[in-house]
Amino acid sequence: MILKVVRSGGFAGLMASGELDTSAQPDSERLEQVARGLSSAQLGTGRPQPDRYVYRLQVYDAADSEPTELIVAEQDLDADTAWLLDRILQS
């Protein structure tokens, strides 16, 4: 699984991005479990709020597959989703 994230917004309006191939990671099972458990319905509206981040996550089951794209606003993050996004951005 390949995970890509772009974070935008925040106080300074800076952008950050990351990409992670889960097959090369020691915690690949957890990464994939959290990514597969995400759905648009649980992630809230995705509407930005002043000085807060918005994350655009793309999940590729295989390198040549079409991605599933999810948008989540900072205020809608739960602990698992926040961990996943941080993990991708740190890659």
C-alpha positions as CSV (number, residue, x, y, z in Angstrom):
1,M,0.0,0.0,0.0
2,I,1.2,3.5,-0.8
3,L,0.0,6.4,1.3
4,K,0.4,10.1,0.3
5,V,-0.6,13.1,2.2
6,V,-0.6,16.9,1.6
7,R,-1.1,19.1,4.6
8,S,-2.1,22.7,3.9
9,G,-3.4,25.7,6.0
10,G,-2.4,26.4,9.5
11,F,-1.3,29.7,11.0
12,A,1.4,30.4,8.4
13,G,-0.3,28.7,5.5
14,L,2.6,26.4,4.8
15,M,2.3,23.2,2.9
16,A,3.9,19.8,3.8
17,S,3.7,16.5,2.1
18,G,4.9,12.9,2.5
19,E,4.7,9.5,0.9
20,L,5.0,6.1,2.5
21,D,5.2,2.6,1.0
22,T,3.9,0.5,3.8
23,S,5.6,-2.7,2.6
24,A,9.0,-1.3,3.7
25,Q,7.8,-0.4,7.2
26,P,8.1,-2.4,10.4
27,D,4.6,-1.3,11.5
28,S,3.0,-2.0,8.1
29,E,0.1,-3.9,9.6
30,R,-1.0,-1.0,11.8
31,L,-0.5,1.5,9.0
32,E,-2.6,-0.5,6.6
33,Q,-5.3,-1.3,9.2
34,V,-5.7,2.4,10.1
35,A,-5.7,3.5,6.4
36,R,-8.3,0.8,5.4
37,G,-10.5,1.8,8.4
38,L,-10.9,5.4,7.2
39,S,-14.1,6.5,5.5
40,S,-15.4,9.9,4.3
41,A,-18.4,9.6,6.7
42,Q,-16.2,9.3,9.8
43,L,-13.8,12.1,8.8
44,G,-16.2,15.0,9.2
45,T,-16.9,17.8,6.7
46,G,-13.3,18.5,5.7
47,R,-14.1,22.2,6.0
48,P,-11.2,24.3,7.0
49,Q,-11.2,26.5,10.0
50,P,-9.0,29.6,10.5
51,D,-5.4,28.7,11.5
52,R,-6.0,24.9,11.3
53,Y,-4.7,22.3,8.9
54,V,-6.5,20.4,6.2
55,Y,-5.1,17.0,5.1
56,R,-5.6,15.4,1.7
57,L,-4.8,11.7,1.9
58,Q,-4.5,9.4,-1.1
59,V,-4.5,5.6,-0.5
60,Y,-3.1,3.3,-3.2
61,D,-3.7,-0.4,-2.8
62,A,-1.1,-1.0,-5.5
63,A,1.4,1.3,-7.3
64,D,-0.7,1.2,-10.5
65,S,-4.2,1.4,-8.9
66,E,-6.4,4.4,-8.7
67,P,-6.2,6.1,-5.3
68,T,-8.9,6.5,-2.7
69,E,-8.8,10.2,-1.7
70,L,-10.0,11.5,1.6
71,I,-10.0,15.0,3.0
72,V,-9.9,15.6,6.7
73,A,-9.8,18.9,8.7
74,E,-7.6,19.1,11.8
75,Q,-10.5,19.6,14.1
76,D,-12.0,16.2,12.9
77,L,-8.9,14.1,13.6
78,D,-9.1,11.1,16.0
79,A,-6.0,9.6,17.6
80,D,-5.5,6.9,15.0
81,T,-6.0,9.2,12.0
82,A,-3.6,11.8,13.5
83,W,-1.0,9.1,14.1
84,L,-1.3,7.9,10.5
85,L,-1.0,11.4,9.0
86,D,2.0,12.3,11.2
87,R,3.6,9.0,10.4
88,I,3.3,9.7,6.6
89,L,4.5,13.3,6.9
90,Q,7.6,12.1,8.9
91,S,8.6,9.7,6.1
